[in-house]
Amino acid sequence: MPTVRVAAVQAMPVVLDLEASLDKALGLLADAAGQGAQLVVFPETFLSLYPSYAWAHLTGGDDNALWERLWASSVEVPGPVVDRLAAACREHDVVCAVGVNERELERPGSLYNTLLLVGPDGLLSKHRKLMPTYHERLFHGLGAGDDLQVVETHLGRLGGLICWENRMPLARWAVYQGGPQIWLAPTADDSDGWQATIRHIAIESGAFVVSVPQFIQRAAFGDDFPWPLPGTDVFGRGGAAIVAPASGEVIAGPLYDAEGIVVADCDLRQTLHAKRWFDAVGHYSRADVLWPKSPH
């Protein structure tokens, strides 16, 4: 089992500018690779804006300008954005996880909060968030749940969930069954409670957890942003962190109130050792007792 150098990239997108946000992501991917990273993880809907509760809960009216701009700066999968990400992964020999607002060009309409996993050979997986949280339902449709798989890569078995999906026990159970060794947890939650969540998941899953929250300042929004913003300077303070299995120890980060790259070397043998103690879908599952049974 290899030791994998993982980078959690905490950065602000170029708000509602897909090309500029992608250019920034590719530059940061190169920077992370320059630090020896083999797996590079970006925040939730980094391409190219997360509709934060700090301002987006106010957008339920009839003004469609923001919706149009968000749709225009969203990503088709597959498509040219995925192709450029794959080309960068080939150039730097890395695997990249990035959150996007996903649109379907052949059926213009709904958007989805989607986590892409891209490698040198192209798209490895696409997961749509099962349940948009509260205000997010103004922007995102519901994921179908047919994409809760773990991906076997040369870096190990990669899986995970988006933001508060990580609070959903049955969603975690579904992914755990694939035996993840590195758990991807892009999010918009910058709370102390979130840090407790990812530490618990590291223990429960027996996997390294890579968490990349949103860090975004008011200054990132241009003067032409099509919605009034509340009078605060920070809409997400970040908290990028990497957590070890078994102990739940935070081995890198958390990084708050700044852009930056958090890096850790993850020895995947630790995931095997962790599951010797506690294997949530193996010897410690007791699915024979706990799994719901038919009344008939």
N, C-alpha and C positions, 0 to 999 in steps of 0.2 A: 504494500500500500504506500503510495507516494506521500511526500510532504508537499503541499500546495501553497504557494504564496498568493494570498487573497488581498484585494484592494477594495475598500468601500469608498466610493467617490462621492463626497458631499459637495454639491455645487448648485448654483442657481441656473435655470435655463434662461435663454434669451426669450422673454415672455412672448408667446404667440408668434414666434418666428422660427418655423421648423428648420429651415436651412441653417440659420445661424446657431440654433441650439444643437443641431447635429454636428456642425463644424466644431463647436465647443466640446461636445462629447468625444469626438474623435481625437481632439488635442489632448484631452484629459486621459483618454485611453492610452495614448502614446506616452504621456507622463507616467502613468501607472506602470506600463510595461517597462519603462526606463528604470523603475525601482524594482524590477524583477517580478512583477505581478504576472500570474498566469490566469487568474480569474478576476475580472473587473466588474463591479456591481454598482449601478446607478440607482437614484431614487425612483419612487413611484411617479408615473406620468412625467418623467423628466422631459420628454418630447411631447408638447413643449409648454405645458403648464398644468399644475395641479389646482383644481378648483377648491381652494382652502375654505374651511368653515369661517376663517377670520374675515372673509369678505363675500364668499360665494353663496352663503345662505340668504343673502339679500336679493338674489337674482331671479326670483320666481315670477316676475311680471311678464309683460308682453314685449319687452325690448329684446329683439333677436340679434342685435349687433354682436354681442359677446358670443352667442352660440355660433354665428356664422364664422367669426374669427377663429374660434376654437376648432370647428370642423375643418376649416381651411388649413390649419396648422397641425392636423392629425396625420396618422400614418396608415398606409395600406400594407397588409401582410398577406402574401409576399408583395414586394415592391421595391422601389429604388432606395428607400432608406435602409431596408434590410440588406440590400446588395452592398451598399457602402459600408455598413457595419461589418459585414462578412469580409469585405476586402481589407478593412483595417485589422480584423482579427487574423487574417492570413499574413499580413505584413508584419504584425507584432507577435504572432504565435500565441494568441490568448483566446479565452472564451469570455464573452461579455453578456451580462444581464442588464436589461434596461427597461424601465417602465415607459409606456406610451399611451396616448389617447389613440385608440384604433378606430378607423373608419372603414367602411366597405364601399369602395368606389363603384362597384357594379350595382349597389343598392344604396344610394345616398340617403342617410337618415341617422339611425342610432349610432352612438359612440360607445366604446367599451374601454374600461380601465384594464390594460393588458400588460403582462410581463413577458418580454421576449428573451429567449436564450439563444445566442448566436455564436457560432464558432467559425473556424477557418473555412469549413465546407458549406457554410450557410446556416439557415434557420434550424435550430435543434428542437425548440419547443415554443409553444405559444399558450399562455394561460390567461383567460379572461376572469376578472374578479367575480366571484359568485354573487356577492350581495353588496352593492354600493351602500355606503354608510350615510344615512340621514340626508343631508343636503346634496350629496353626490348623486342622488337619484334624479336631480334636475338635469344631470349631464350624461350619466352612464346607464346603459342597459345591464341586465343580469347575465352573468356567465352561465353557460349550459351545464358545467360540471363534468364534461367529458374529457377534460384535459388536466386532471389531477394526477399526472404521472411524474415519476422520477426519470431523469435522463442519464443513461450510462455514457460517460465521456472518458477520455484519457486522463482527466483530472480526478475522476471518481464519480460517484453517483450524486447528481445535483437535483434538488427539488426545493419546494417552498411555497409560500402563499403571500398575498398582497395585503399589507396593513392589517385591518381588523379581521380579515379572514383567519389570521393567526389566533384569534380568540375562539374560533369555531371548533369544538372538540372533534366532531365527525369529519370536518375537512382535514384537520391535522391527521386523524386516523387514516383517512384515505391515502394521504401522501406517505405517511409512515410505512405503509405496506410495501412501498417500493424500496425501502432500505436506504434513505438518503444519508449521505456522509457530510454534505455541505448543504445547509438550509438557507435559502435566499429569502430575505424579509424586507423588501422595500416598503416604505411607509410614509405617512404624513404625521405620525404621532411623535411629538417631541417631549412627552411627559415622563416623569419618573416611573409611572405605572408601566409604560411601554418597555422600559429597561428591565423591569421585573418579568414581563411577558417573555422577552427573548431569552432571558436567563433560564426561565422555566422550560421553554421549548428546547433549549440545548440539553437540559437534563432529561427531558421526556423523550426526545427523539434520538438521543445519543449521537447527535451531529453537531458540527460547528455551525453557528448561526452568524450570518452576515446581515446586519441591519443598517439600512441607509435611509434615514428620515429626510424630509424636506428641510432645506435651509433656504429661506427666501425673504428678502427685504423689500420694503416699499420702493426703494431706489431701483429695483429691477423692472418695475412697471413703467413703460413709456408714457409720455404725456398724451398719447393717442389711445391709451387703454380704454375700451368702450364701456366702462362701468365705474361709478364712483367708489373710491376706496375709503375705508374708515381711517381715522387719524392715528394710526400706529405705525411705527417704523419697521417692525419685524412681524411677519406672518407665520414663520416657522423657524425655530432656532436650531434645528438639526439634532445631533446626538448619535452620529455614525459610530458603530461599535462592532466588534467581532468577539464572539463568546465561545468558550471551549465546552465540549461535551462533558458529561458526568458531573463535573463540579459546578458548571454554570459560571465559571470565572470569566470576567471580562478581560481579554488578553490584548485588546487594542481599543483605544477610545475610552469613553464616548467623547466625541468632538462636538462642542457647542459653539454657536455664535460666530462661525467662520466657514469659509470654503476651505476644503482640504482633502487629503487622501490618507485614509487610515489603513495600515498594512499589517498583516500578521502571517506567520508561517504556520500552516495547519497540518500537523502530522496525522494522517488518516488512521494510523494504528490506534489512536486514542478513541476513535469511534467504535472500533472492535472491542476495546477494553471497556468502554462505557456500556455496550450492550451485553457484555458478560454480567454486569451488575444488574442492569435493568433494560429489558427489551420490550417496549410497549406493545409490539405486535408479534412478539415471539413468546419466550418462556414466561413473561410476566403479563401476558394479555388476558388470560382466562376468558377468551371469547366464548367458550363453551357455556359459561355461566352468565356472562354479562351481555352478550349480543342478543337483541330482541328476538323472541321466538314467536312464531305464528300461534294465535289462540287455538288453531285447529290442529 
